[in-house]
Structure formats: structure tokens, C-alpha cells
């Protein structure tokens, strides 16, 4: 058995292990994207993302890297048949205006694909929630290929779990959606969508927020509050001139591995 280890970025944005999840029906969430993040030193980490249209993927702003390999239409990491791979340079990553990694604000980013995604039954965009869709949806789902329980290994297969949002005061002060309990994202799930009852993406998986009682609340950057910024960013990305992206190095201290097939 050969084992390939990928490094995860370190910091306040690291999510905990996904608990209580199950394997999703293959390709039942065709908007889901796996991002392999590459550093200049050759280190690798993973985030999730979701397809907005054939040109753009949304993810978390803390998932910045030197370059990316984007996996579209993936379910089982060991079965790449029919999966679309797009290599994207770091200059195509555009964090939302006002992104603050210290205070966990505006943790949202657009990634412009180098080549258009080929839409089919396994690769489809997801609609984004707007302010008119309500202030606090209840029953939602998060998903990805992140680690399970306390494992250092990412999940080979695509998993999902139901979460219930809370109106916790601490979370309200951070302008994020929040969920509490044992069901939460895993390492490598950051950047994935919070999808609620109407099938729209309401949030972006961001960070665990420390609670005064010692527990952790999972935070999701609110998409409805950023719809104008998203439209503005998408418009700018069609312009020939763009701002330079600052690359956050990948830490050498947090490892996550994917088992290769025997």
C-alpha cells in the first residue's frame, strides 16, 4: 500500500472532523468541486468548492494557493473516469473585498476556471440564496471529501451530513450562519456550500468559532449578504486587468493523507 500525504493549511480556519455523515448518492450534488491546492514548494492541501456556472467556482478565501487542480464530477477519488480536471493558476483566485483572516470575516472567494466546465448530468451549477430567501434557514446539508472522525485521512468517497442552524448570539456578532453539535465539516471540507431546504447555497463552510463554554460553533459565511459583491467580482474577472492575489503559504504541520488503491 502506497500512501500519499497532502498538507492542510493551519490556522483558525481549520474545521474539525465530520461526524455523523454518510456516503452521498453518487453525483446527487453535481455542483460539488474538489480543489487540490498546490504551494510553490510542491506541498498540497485540499478544500471544497461549488460551481456557479461554467466559468466560476466559489470557495473559502482562506483556501488560497499558488495553483489549483480542480476536480469536477467527482464521487470516488479512486475512480477518475469521466472526471473533469482543470488546472488553475493562483492569479485566478479572487477573495471577497474585506476578507479578514484574523477575525474570520468575508471568508469567500471566486475561482475563475482556466477552461470552461463542460456541463452534464454530473457537473451542474447551484443557485445562490438571496436576501429574499429568508434570514435563517433551518434544515441544511454540508458535504465533501474531508476527514472523518479523528482520522488523518480524507474520505475517498463523497460524504454528506445534515446540520441545523442556530441563532447563537456569538454567531450573530460575526455575521455568519452557525451550526452546533457533533455533525460538522472535516479537514478538507472548507469552502464547500451550506445547502438548505430549497436547494440553494446559503453559506460557505468557513471556520470553527470558539464558544465561551469550551465548545466550538461551526461558522458559514453568509452568501445572501454578499450577492452584490459576488456580481461585482464576476464582472471584474471578465476585465483584462485584475488585482494581485497574496498567497498564504501551506503549513508543514498539518498532514492529511489519501490512500491510493492497492
Residue pairs with C-beta under 8 A, 6 or more apart in sequence:
1 259
1 260
1 262
2 260
3 257
3 259
3 260
4 257
4 258
4 260
5 255
5 256
5 257
6 36
6 43
6 44
6 45
6 46
6 154
6 255
6 256
6 257
6 258
7 39
7 43
7 44
7 45
7 250
7 251
7 252
7 254
7 255
7 256
8 14
8 45
8 46
8 187
8 188
8 250
8 251
8 254
8 255
8 256
9 37
9 45
9 62
9 63
9 248
9 250
9 251
9 254
10 251
10 253
10 254
11 62
11 101
11 251
12 101
12 102
12 104
12 207
12 208
13 60
13 62
13 101
13 104
13 107
13 190
13 206
13 207
14 187
14 190
14 207
14 208
14 254
15 146
15 184
15 185
15 186
15 187
15 189
15 190
15 205
15 207
15 208
15 218
16 184
16 185
16 186
16 187
16 208
16 216
16 218
17 146
17 147
17 148
17 149
17 150
17 151
17 184
17 186
17 187
18 142
18 144
18 146
18 147
18 148
18 149
18 155
18 159
18 161
18 183
18 184
18 185
18 186
18 189
19 148
19 149
19 161
19 182
19 183
19 184
20 161
20 182
20 183
21 143
21 148
21 159
21 160
21 161
21 183
22 159
22 160
22 161
23 157
23 158
23 159
23 160
24 75
24 143
24 158
24 159
24 160
26 75
26 76
26 158
27 73
27 75
27 121
27 122
29 143
29 158
29 160
29 195
30 51
30 73
30 121
30 122
30 123
30 124
31 50
31 51
31 124
31 125
31 126
31 193
31 201
32 48
32 49
32 50
32 51
32 74
32 143
32 144
32 158
32 192
32 193
33 48
33 49
33 50
33 51
33 57
33 59
33 70
33 71
33 72
33 74
34 46
34 48
34 49
34 70
34 71
34 74
34 77
34 144
34 145
35 46
35 47
35 48
35 49
35 57
35 59
35 63
35 68
35 69
35 70
35 71
35 111
35 191
36 44
36 45
36 46
36 68
36 69
36 70
36 71
37 44
37 45
37 46
37 47
37 63
37 64
37 65
37 67
37 68
37 250
38 44
38 65
38 66
38 67
38 68
38 69
39 45
39 65
39 66
39 249
39 250
40 66
40 247
41 250
43 250
43 252
44 250
45 65
45 188
45 250
45 256
46 145
46 146
46 154
46 188
46 256
47 59
47 60
47 63
47 188
47 189
47 190
47 191
47 192
48 59
48 143
48 144
48 145
48 146
48 188
48 189
48 190
48 191
48 192
48 205
49 57
49 58
49 59
49 63
49 70
49 111
49 191
49 192
50 57
50 58
50 59
50 126
50 192
50 193
50 201
51 57
51 72
51 117
51 123
51 124
51 125
51 126
52 58
52 110
52 125
52 126
52 128
52 234
53 125
54 113
54 116
54 117
54 118
54 119
54 125
55 112
55 113
55 116
55 117
56 110
56 111
56 112
56 113
56 234
56 237
57 70
57 110
57 111
57 113
58 108
58 109
58 110
58 111
58 191
58 193
58 201
58 204
58 230
59 108
59 109
59 111
59 190
59 191
59 192
59 204
60 107
60 108
60 109
60 190
60 191
60 204
60 205
60 206
60 221
61 95
61 96
61 99
61 101
61 106
61 107
61 108
61 109
62 101
62 107
62 190
62 206
62 207
62 248
63 109
63 190
63 191
64 90
64 93
64 95
64 109
64 245
64 246
64 247
64 248
65 90
65 93
65 247
65 248
65 250
66 90
66 247
67 87
67 88
67 89
67 90
68 87
68 88
68 89
68 90
68 93
68 111
69 85
69 86
69 87
69 88
70 84
70 85
70 86
70 87
70 88
70 111
70 113
71 83
71 84
71 85
72 83
72 84
72 85
72 86
72 117
72 123
73 82
73 83
73 84
73 120
73 122
73 123
74 80
74 83
74 145
74 158
75 157
75 158
76 156
76 157
76 158
77 145
77 154
77 156
77 157
77 258
78 156
78 260
78 261
82 122
84 117
84 118
84 123
86 113
86 114
86 115
86 117
87 114
88 111
88 112
88 113
88 114
89 114
90 245
90 247
91 242
91 244
91 245
92 111
92 112
92 113
92 114
93 109
93 110
93 111
93 245
94 109
94 110
94 111
94 112
94 233
94 236
94 237
94 242
94 243
94 245
95 106
95 108
95 109
95 245
96 106
96 107
96 108
96 109
96 110
96 226
96 229
96 230
96 233
97 106
97 229
97 233
98 105
98 106
99 105
99 106
99 107
99 108
99 109
100 106
101 107
101 248
103 174
104 174
104 176
104 206
104 207
104 209
104 219
105 174
105 175
106 221
106 226
107 204
107 206
107 207
107 221
108 204
108 221
108 223
108 226
108 230
109 191
110 230
110 233
110 234
110 237
112 237
117 123
119 125
126 193
126 195
126 199
126 200
126 201
127 199
127 200
127 201
128 200
128 201
128 223
128 224
128 227
128 230
129 137
129 196
129 198
129 200
129 201
129 202
129 223
129 224
130 224
130 227
131 224
131 225
131 227
133 198
133 200
133 202
133 224
136 165
136 167
136 177
137 165
137 196
137 197
137 198
137 202
138 164
138 165
138 196
138 197
139 162
139 164
139 196
139 197
140 162
140 163
140 164
140 165
140 179
140 194
140 195
140 196
140 197
140 202
141 160
141 161
141 162
141 163
141 194
141 195
141 196
142 160
142 161
142 163
142 184
142 185
142 189
142 192
142 193
142 194
142 195
142 205
143 158
143 159
143 160
143 161
143 189
143 192
143 193
143 195
144 155
144 158
144 159
144 185
144 186
144 188
144 189
144 192
144 205
145 154
145 155
145 156
145 157
145 158
145 159
145 188
145 189
146 154
146 155
146 159
146 185
146 186
146 187
146 188
146 189
146 190
147 153
147 154
147 155
147 186
147 187
147 188
147 256
148 155
148 159
148 186
152 255
152 256
152 257
153 256
153 257
153 258
153 259
154 186
154 187
154 188
154 256
154 257
154 258
155 186
156 258
156 259
161 183
161 184
162 183
163 179
163 181
163 183
163 184
163 194
163 218
164 179
164 181
165 177
165 178
165 179
166 178
166 179
166 180
166 217
168 178
168 180
168 211
168 217
170 178
170 209
170 211
170 212
170 217
171 177
171 178
171 209
171 217
171 219
174 209
174 219
175 222
175 225
176 203
176 206
176 209
176 219
176 220
176 221
176 222
177 194
177 202
177 203
177 219
177 220
177 222
178 209
178 217
178 218
178 219
178 220
179 217
179 218
179 220
180 215
180 217
180 218
184 208
184 216
184 218
185 192
185 205
185 218
187 254
187 256
188 256
189 205
190 205
190 206
190 207
191 204
191 205
192 204
192 205
193 201
193 202
193 203
193 204
193 205
194 201
194 202
194 203
194 204
194 205
194 220
195 201
195 202
196 202
201 223
202 220
202 222
202 223
202 224
203 220
203 221
203 222
203 223
204 220
204 221
204 223
205 218
205 220
206 219
206 220
206 221
207 218
207 219
208 216
208 217
208 218
208 219
209 216
209 217
209 218
209 219
210 216
210 217
211 217
223 230
236 242
